[in-house]
């Protein structure tokens, strides 16, 4: 079931999605998923205990970890907010994550045993003393991809979208003929994924555990095995901290901080063009994948996401990236557009320097929407871009 304009949808979720796609500028009223005043604010309605966990988690998110606490010996940065820093903690940064995979027919080898899930570029002094060197691209890799730092604002809503809602949005065979055939992402162990550029991460806690290990070399109870260069062993003394280096409560607090980050504020659209731009956003078909709102939580309250969290083929123009457990080199999860007003570069690897350039790279399932955007009048095209800049 898809929700593209002119395509009928059935069932309760279909009705909701059609309503929100048809009115992209109508936003949720007061509640946990309404926009906050400033980037990095906690979402409304948290309890006193949740606010305390938010603050404690933020302190850990901003903490600079030392090698004696487990940093490294291979790492990229020494604190979460070194990457997620702009325009506030939880935002983006200038760093790029490099990954390497091997594509064999229709099978994707993530090269985890060779460090392919994150090629780390730095080594602690103790690690270097005992012969540890940065990761390099494994010789068996067929694809290498770079990924920019994603916004974390409002991702608690994404986690609260039910799997059944995602399944209702998916249309892998394009049965409705709208040219969009979104599929569920998958984790390496087969769970439904919704985070990560390839929709290969299932939960925010999984995201936190992976980031701690891959970006900072911090082991956790879930991933307590440190790895050396390209998955090899470590010499005694290269990593002085005992494993696991980070306890479960630390992981939980950082995860709750991310979970409780609010939906960021909207910017003002130039010349009051937001409403007409929102209409064009829907009419050209952008909302077929960048679904403005989805129902979250047991009550099914609408939350702003501007994504369906599905995997789509975006064509050869964005091809050449790594594969994923349920995604080919040309396939990516629909990027949430919340907070787009604060972006300086666009697309998964930051290759586009403007929104118009980013739209131009969209092919494959987005070809119809891209062509429709180019066919707009100059005024309508400007209005749509102004609407996007307001998000």
ZISUL-V583858 format. One record per helix or strand of 3 or more residues. SS is the DSSP state (2 for helix, 1 for strand). FROM is the first residue (numbers start at 1). TO is the last residue. If there is no record, write none. Layout:
BEGIN
ss & from & to
SS & FROM & TO
SS & FROM & TO
END
This chain:
BEGIN
ss & from & to
2 & 11 & 21
2 & 48 & 61
2 & 67 & 69
2 & 80 & 83
1 & 96 & 104
1 & 107 & 109
2 & 112 & 114
2 & 125 & 129
1 & 143 & 148
2 & 155 & 160
2 & 163 & 169
2 & 204 & 216
2 & 229 & 231
2 & 248 & 260
2 & 270 & 272
2 & 274 & 283
2 & 286 & 288
1 & 293 & 296
1 & 301 & 304
1 & 311 & 313
2 & 316 & 318
1 & 331 & 333
2 & 340 & 342
2 & 355 & 361
2 & 364 & 374
2 & 378 & 390
END
